[in-house]
Amino acid sequence: MQVEVFKEEVQRILEAEIKFDGHVTIVISTLTEDKLKNILEWIKECKAGIISPEPCKNYRDFISFIYKSNDNRIRGILTKQKNAFFVELFLDKHKYYDRKRKYLGI
C-alpha cells in the first residue's frame, strides 16, 4: 500500500483531516501489507471505542490511544480531543515514541 493511500484510508476511517507526526512516511513505506492492515484495524477499534484511551496529563483536553506492534519495532499514538475529533496519528520507532509520550504526559 502506498503512503498516500494509507493516509487517505486513515482519514476516511476517522472522518477527519488529521496531522501525521513522526516518521510516518518512512514507517509506512517499510511495513508489509499485513502490518499496515493491522494498524488500520487498530484505528477502527480506537474510533469504535473498543480500545481504551489514556489521558494526556500535559494536555488535559486530549486522550491518546497506544499502538505497539507484535515485533516491538513500531509504536503509534492516536490522539483525540476529548468528546470531539481525532487530531493526530504518530508512528515511529521506540526512541521517538518515548519522546512523544513524555511530551503528551502519557
C-alpha angles and dihedrals in degrees: 000000000000121000096245092048090051092050092048090050091051091051091047091052093047093040090223143092104251136181119249113216136183120028092320095151093052094043094049094046092054099046126093122246091254093054091049089051089051090054091048090049090050089052090051090051091049091052092046091052094244093123118059117234128225121230118246105231094195093048108036094187092063138072126192137209117213125220123194119179120227092247092046092234099110127045129186141191123196110196124203133181109240113266091355139064139328114264112181146008115208120191124172147113124302096265095056091040090060090052091050092048091052090047092053094039097240 
